[in-house]
Amino acid sequence: MRKIFICLLLQLTSIGMNAQSVKQTDKEGQGIPDSTSAIKFAKQKWILKYGKGVHYREPLTVSLIGDSVWEVHSEFKPIKKDSLGRIQSIYFGGYCSIKVRRNEGKVISILCTK
């Protein structure tokens, strides 16, 4: 009797987990209406793909290509100079970019470098 109860409990738990994953997939399939949402979406996808240690440099640039694709990318400025042309700082780090379909929220391309 105890074995049957445990098996039934495990099956119900797995059904609940499958229902949650379907809900998450539905949210990803929705459109991305504005640039703020595009930035949030990009950060989430970069972290999911490359982990919490992903290095993207702020500020992030957002553009809408042909009214159908959001492109979000980090600014990569390796050398910062003052008004006299002297080097003030050198940045080390990567560049991140993502292209997403506006209406579907589907990732077209994603890239991060170190």
N, C-alpha and C positions, 0 to 999 in steps of 0.2 A: 504494500500500500504506500509506503514511504517513497519507494522508487517511482511509482506512478505519479505521485504528487510532485516530485522534483522534476521529472520529465515534462509534466504539464506546465509547471512554472517556467522552465527554461524556454519552452515553445512560446508561451505568452510574452515573455521578455523579448525574444527575437522578433516577434510580430510587431511589438511596440517600437523596437529600434528601426525596423524597416519603414514604418509609418513616418518616423521622424526624418529619416534620410530622404523620403519622397517630398516632405514639406520643404526641406532645405533646397532640394533641386528645383521646386516650383518657384521659390524666391529668386534663385539665380536666373531663371528663365524670364523674369520680368524685365521691362525696359529700364533704361537709365535716363531720367528726364532732364537732369541739369549737370553742370560742371562739378558742383559740390558732391553730388552722388557718384559721379565718375571717379573723383579722387578717393572717396571712401572705398569704392569697389576695387580700385587699383591697389590700394594699400592692403586690403584683405587678400586679394589674389597673390600679390607678391609674397606676403607672409605665408600663405598656404603652400605656395610652390617652393620657396627658398628658405623658409623658416624665420623665426623671430630675429635672427641675426642679420637679416637682409639690410643692406646699406643703400638707402636712397637719399639723395641730398635734396633738402628743401631749398627753395620753393619748387613746387611741382607745376608744370605747365600743362594746361588742358586746351585742346582744340577740337573742334567738330569738323570732320572731313566730309564734305558732300552731304551734309544734313543726315548722315546715317552711321558714321563711325566716330566714336570718341577716341582720341589719342591722348594719353597721359604719359608724361615723361619727366624725369628729374633733370635738374640743371646740373651740368658738369662743367665747372669752371676751375680748371686745374691751377691757374696762377692768378693771383689778385695783385694788381699794381696800384700804386698811388698816383697822384696827378703828375708827379715828376718822372714816372716810369719805373720807380723802384719797386722791387718785389716786396709786398707786405706779408703774404702768406701763400703757401702751396697746399692745396687740398689733395688728399689721397682718398680714394674711395671709388665706388662704382657708379654706374649709370643704369637706371631702370626705365623700361618703356613697356607700354601695353596698349593694344588696340582692341576695342570692344564694340560690337554692334549695338547701336543706340536702342533700337526697338526690342531686341531679344535679350540683351545682356550677355551675349555669347562672346567669349574671348577669341579673337582672331589671331593675335600673336602676343607673346609675352617674353621679356628678356630682362635679365639683370646681370651686370658684370661686376667684378670685384675691383 
